[in-house]
Amino acid sequence: MSEPSLEFVTCPDAQGGHRMAYWQWGQPDSAHVVLCVHGLTRQGRDFDVLAQALCAHAASIGHSLRVVCPDVVGRGQSDWLKDPQGYQIPDYAADMLALLQQLQPTTLDWLGTSMGGLIGMAVAGLPNAPAFAKVRRLVLNDVGPTLEWQALQRIGQYLGNTGVFATEQQGADAMWATSSSFGPHTKAQWLALCRPMLKPLGDGSGRLTLHYDPALAGPYAAVTPEFAAQGEALLWQAYDHITARTLLIRGAESDLLSPRTAHAMTQRGPKARLLEFAGVGHAPTLVADDQVQTVVSFLLD
């Protein structure tokens, strides 16, 4: 299966609802769902390489599997919100519950990169989650309940600047300037990751811009250290309620997930197994063979 199918789910909100897109790989009727949720400015096609590897491994052992990679609202093929204040973790978690209600898995695994991991902690830490939302295995990719304030400020410097590019390559080069911490990639790997990040500007010029709603920057910029501390306490509370078998992946040079926080995550809550990748910061893209095989083995072996 070289291309996923594009599906949609309608999610409630105070403005009459919105549609969230998701990319579906593998067996569309499989009761085993691996949900892959991307980072702040990314989208569901980030997981193409991983999704294909998961499906191939599942097929090789005769296991039915569906890999679902949503475009979190405001990104990719999903709607943009009428009220940008909905661009926050609790609202994203509610959208994922609506998606899971539609999918109705009997076995649910969750992989979340950065923001997707925060959403995953919120869902996996629900004490009375419905059966379709009970997470069996959880992969947190370079994220934890405590986020380093300097890294949040770094991300805020480029968030909302969606740019204008004459070509895909120009857009890819611009993204590399803010994303080199993702670690080494071949030119082909990087262009493949960047292509779904771009969309036509819409003025007939053929120029391109980033795929996401610039209004994402509003709620993000409003976060103060005090507000972040309150969110951190709630995330630790959720983390301590997680019962899923948990793998914590860390880029060894990450500025968002500190070694101290990563260690604490191995000692409390689900007592995550920690694995670091050298030469990578925030966040591993799960494209390199060693990263892909780590996740495949954890979820399917």
Secondary structure, DSSP 8 states (H G I E B T S, - for coil): --S-EEEEEEE--TTS-EEEEEEEEE-TT-SEEEEEE--TT--GGGGHHHHHHHHHHHHHTT---EEEEE--TTSTTS---SSGGG-SHHHHHHHHHHHHHHH--SEEEEEEETHHHHHHHHHHT-TT--GGG-EEEEEEES--SS--HHHHHHHHHHTT----BSSHHHHHHHHHHHHGGG----HHHHHHHHGGGEEE-SSSS--EEESS-GGGHHHHHT--HHHHHHHHHHHHHHHHH--SEEEEEEETT-SSS-HHHHHHHHHSTT--EEEEETT--S---S-SHHHHHHHHHHHH-
